[in-house]
Amino acid sequence: MVSEIVKDIFFLGQKSVPATKDDLDVADKLIDTLEANKDKCVGLAANMIGIKKNIIIANIHENYVVMFNPVIVKKDKEYDTREGCLSLDGERECKRFKSIEVEFYDVKWKKRSLKLSGFSAQIVQHEIDHTNGIII
């Protein structure tokens, strides 16, 4: 089911609450919505579709990866960049890291860890910011 994109800054500025196994159905909504917006978007956070849960999806090397309760546990080589967002107009300056390691639960509620670099790392950092109520 494709969800409408939230553009309310007040809602987006609120920190998300931890996801549970009861939230696994949110993955389908995120996949459908990202697929419907794939021409202009590479990742989403659940709050961008009106669900204030700590869940993100990222298009990593042409694969959709849904992450429940993602946490960046390692980061390296900070740099300055500009990013756009489906929920916001225009681009904004921000700081990112060239490589990260993120821990999360997958759609089978299995704990996983991924080492990411480059654009994939940037996508995940952007979406995790969303879950923390950080609007760039």
Buried (B, 14 or more C-beta within 10 A) or exposed (E): EEBEBBEEEEBBEEEBEEBEEEBBEBBEBBBBBBEEBEEEBBBBBBBBBEBBBBBBBBBBEEEBBBBBBBEBEEBEEEEEBEBBBBBBEEEEEBEBBBBBBBBBBBBEEEEBEBEBEEBBBBBBBBBBBBBBBBEB
